[in-house]
Amino acid sequence: MKTIISNKSGAALEIANNVSYSFKVLMIGLFIPFMFAFGISYKMPKAKAESGVSISQPNSTQQQNTVDLGKVITEKNS
């Protein structure tokens, strides 16, 4: 519902209230995305290339342990 204001001071106060409300909505609209971006980037680990890291192939002379599943399954069922 629209209000009709007959004096100039009341009109100025109404305009000031409208501008204040619009400013508050703008600040909330900017605050929420800023906090989201700040929250997902806060204390995020930095990806650094470390020069002292070396990757080597596993020793091929190691013997891998194997399990005969046929034998294990028959022993469990008996």
Secondary structure, 3 states (H helix, E strand, C coil): CCCCCCCHHHHHHHHHHHHHHHHHHHHHHHHHHHHHHHHHHCCCCCCCCCCCCCCCCCCCCCCCCCCCHHHHHHHHHC
